[in-house]
Amino acid sequence: MDSKEFKKRFGKIAKSYGFKSAYGGWYKENDECISLFWLQKSSYVNEFYLNLRAYIQGAFDRHYSINKEIMKSSFGHVIDQITGNSIFDLEDVTMSDEERTKRLEATFSDVIVPFTTQTLSKVGIIKMFEEKRIYLTPAVREELGIE
């Protein structure tokens, strides 16, 4: 599978879960948070990394909206990245296109959807932090009133 076909299938699955597309990534938002993700192409090999981010509305006295800067930023209030997953390694020709698509669908149901669902609320973000599933900087913890 080439990278163009991979991104096409990835986008189709994202849309099937109700994610909106913008600036090369996908997102969901509500009045409380924005949760987004995008594929980052490796500069060295035919592989992608999955970047996941969330922004808390009102944090640091700011209102966030989807734009190119936010969609591709290395920063966010919640940050995660999936690397080293064989489904993103397009040089692995031992995996059939059907198997890669099946595993990609599982990654959505097991990783992406739970991450985005929980990071669409402050309560969900706090719970993920308390369960040690994410790291929050001291400034973000202070904004959320946790330590």
HELIX and SHEET records of a PDB file:
HELIX    1   1 SER A    3  SER A   16  1                                  14    
HELIX    2   2 ALA A   59  ASP A   61  5                                   3    
HELIX    3   3 LYS A   68  MET A   71  1                                   4    
HELIX    4   4 SER A   86  PHE A   88  5                                   3    
HELIX    5   5 ASP A   97  THR A  107  1                                  11    
HELIX    6   6 PHE A  108  ILE A  112  3                                   5    
HELIX    7   7 VAL A  113  GLN A  118  1                                   6    
HELIX    8   8 LYS A  122  GLU A  130  1                                   9    
HELIX    9   9 PRO A  138  LEU A  144  1                                   7    
SHEET    1   A 5 LYS A  20  ALA A  22  0                                        
SHEET    2   A 5 GLY A  25  GLU A  29 -1                                        
SHEET    3   A 5 CYS A  33  LYS A  41 -1                                        
SHEET    4   A 5 PHE A  48  ILE A  56 -1                                        
SHEET    5   A 5 VAL A  78  ILE A  82 -1                                        
END                                                                             
